[in-house]
Amino acid sequence: MALFKLGKVVATPAALQQCMDHGIEPISLLERHAGGDWGNLSAEDVAENVHSVQHDLRIFSTYHIGSEKVWVITEADRSSTCLLLPSEY
C-alpha cells in the first residue's frame, strides 16, 4: 500500500539501463519507495523519510543495483518522482 502519491514518474535512460542490465523492473523500485521500503538508507535517513511523508517534504530512496545505486526521489509537492543515478543529480 502506497504511503504517498508519486505524481508524474520520470526516469533517466541510465537508471533504466542499470535496472534492465540487472533484471530489475523499475516499477518494483517505485512500489518499494511508495510503500516505505527506502532501500539502503541509514536509520537517520529513514527517520527523515518518515517525517517527510507526514509533513509533505521530499522523499528519497536509494537501491543498490549491481555496482551502482539508483536513486528514487519524490518531490515535496508530490508532483513527480524521478529514478536516476547519483552521478546524474
Contact map, one row per residue, 1 for C-alpha under 8 A:
11100000000000000000000000000000011000000000000000000000000000000000000000000000000000000
11111000000000000000000000000010011100000000000000000000000000000000000000000000000000000
11111000000000000000000000000000011100000000000000001000000000000000000000000000000000000
01111100000000000000000000000000010000000000000000001000000000000000000000000100000000000
01111110000000000000000000000000010000000000000000000000000000000000000000000100000000000
00011111100000000000000000000000010000000000000000000000000000000000000001000111100000000
00001111100000000000000000000000000000000000000000000000000000000000000001000111100000000
00000111110000000000000000000000000000000000000000000000000000000000000000000011100000000
00000111111000000000000000000000000000000000000000000000000000000000000000000001110000000
00000001111100000000000000000000000000000000000000000000000000000000000000000001111000000
00000000111110110000000000000000000000000000000000000000000000000000000000000000011100000
00000000011111110000000000000000000000000000000000000000000000000000000000000000011110000
00000000001111111000000000000000000000000000000000000000000000000000000000000000000000000
00000000000111111100000000000000000000000000000000000000000000000000000000000000000110000
00000000001111111110000000000000000000000000000000000000000000000000010000000000001110000
00000000001111111111000001000000000000000000000000000000000000000000000000000000001000000
00000000000011111111100000000000000000000000000000000000000000000000000000000000000000000
00000000000001111111110000000000000000000000000000000000000000001101010000000000000000000
00000000000000111111111111000000000000000000000000000000000000001000000000000000000000000
00000000000000011111111110000000000000000000000000000000000000000000000000000000000000000
00000000000000001111111100000000000000000000000000000000000000000000000000000000000000000
00000000000000000111111100000000000000000000000000000000000000001100000000000000000000000
00000000000000000011111110000000000000000000000000000000000000000000000000000000000000000
00000000000000000011111111010000000000000000000000000000000000000000000000000000000000000
00000000000000000011001111111000000000000000000000000000000000000000000000000000000000000
00000000000000010010000111111100000000000000000000000000000000000000000000000000000000000
00000000000000000000000011111110000000000000000000000000000000000000000000000000000000000
00000000000000000000000111111111000000000000000000000000000000000000000000000000000000000
00000000000000000000000011111111100000000000000000000000000000100000000100000000000000000
00000000000000000000000001111111110000000000000000000000000000000000000100000000000000000
01000000000000000000000000111111111000000000000000000000000000000000000000000000000000000
00000000000000000000000000011111111111100000000000000000000000000000000000000000000000000
00000000000000000000000000001111111111100000000000000000000010000000000100000000000000000
11111100000000000000000000000111111110000000000000000000000000000000000000000000000000000
11100000000000000000000000000011111110000000000000000000000000000000000000000000000000000
01100000000000000000000000000001111111000000000000000000000000000000000000000000000000000
00000000000000000000000000000001111111100000000000000000000000000000000000000000000000000
00000000000000000000000000000001100111111000010000000000000111100000000000000000000000000
00000000000000000000000000000001100011111000000000000000000011110000000000000000000000000
00000000000000000000000000000000000001111100000000000000000011110000000000000000000000000
00000000000000000000000000000000000001111111110000000000000011000000000000000000000000000
00000000000000000000000000000000000000011111110000000000000000000000000000000000000000000
00000000000000000000000000000000000000001111111000000000000000000000000000000000000000000
00000000000000000000000000000000000000001111111100000000000000000000000000000000000000000
00000000000000000000000000000000000000001111111110000000000000000000000000000000000000000
00000000000000000000000000000000000001001111111111000000000000000000000000000000000000000
00000000000000000000000000000000000000000011111111100000000000000000000000000000000000000
00000000000000000000000000000000000000000001111111110000000000000000000000000000000000000
00000000000000000000000000000000000000000000111111111000011100000000000000000000000000000
00000000000000000000000000000000000000000000011111111100000000000000000000000000000000000
00000000000000000000000000000000000000000000001111111110100000000000000000000000000000000
00000000000000000000000000000000000000000000000111111111111000000000000000010000000000000
00110000000000000000000000000000000000000000000011111111111000000000000000000000000000000
00000000000000000000000000000000000000000000000001111111100000000000000000000000000000000
00000000000000000000000000000000000000000000000000111111100000000000000000000000000000000
00000000000000000000000000000000000000000000000000011111110000000000000000011100000000000
00000000000000000000000000000000000000000000000000111111111000000000000000111000000000000
00000000000000000000000000000000000000000000000010011001111100000000000011111000000000000
00000000000000000000000000000000000000000000000010011000111110000000000011110000000000000
00000000000000000000000000000000000001000000000010000000011111000000001111000000000000000
00000000000000000000000000000000100001111000000000000000001111100000001110000000000000000
00000000000000000000000000000000000001111000000000000000000111110000111100000000000000000
00000000000000000000000000001000000001110000000000000000000011111000111000000000000000000
00000000000000000000000000000000000000110000000000000000000001111111110000000000000000000
00000000000000000110010000000000000000000000000000000000000000111111110000000000000000000
00000000000000000100010000000000000000000000000000000000000000011111100000000000000000000
00000000000000000000000000000000000000000000000000000000000000011111100000000000000000000
00000000000000000100000000000000000000000000000000000000000000011111110000000000000010000
00000000000000000000000000000000000000000000000000000000000001111111111000000000000011000
00000000000000100100000000000000000000000000000000000000000001111001111100000000001111000
00000000000000000000000000000000000000000000000000000000000111100000111110000000011111000
00000000000000000000000000001100100000000000000000000000000111000000011111000000111100000
00000000000000000000000000000000000000000000000000000000011110000000001111100000111000000
00000110000000000000000000000000000000000000000000000000011100000000000111110111110000000
00000000000000000000000000000000000000000000000000000000111000000000000011111111100000000
00000000000000000000000000000000000000000000000000010001111000000000000001111110000000000
00000000000000000000000000000000000000000000000000000001110000000000000000111111000000000
00011110000000000000000000000000000000000000000000000001000000000000000001111111100000000
00000111000000000000000000000000000000000000000000000000000000000000000001111111100000000
00000111110000000000000000000000000000000000000000000000000000000000000001101111110000000
00000111110000000000000000000000000000000000000000000000000000000000000111100111111000000
00000000111100000000000000000000000000000000000000000000000000000000001111000001111100000
00000000011100110000000000000000000000000000000000000000000000000000011110000000111110000
00000000001101100000000000000000000000000000000000000000000000000000011100000000011111011
00000000000101100000000000000000000000000000000000000000000000000001111000000000001111111
00000000000000000000000000000000000000000000000000000000000000000000111000000000000111111
00000000000000000000000000000000000000000000000000000000000000000000000000000000000011111
00000000000000000000000000000000000000000000000000000000000000000000000000000000000111111
00000000000000000000000000000000000000000000000000000000000000000000000000000000000111111
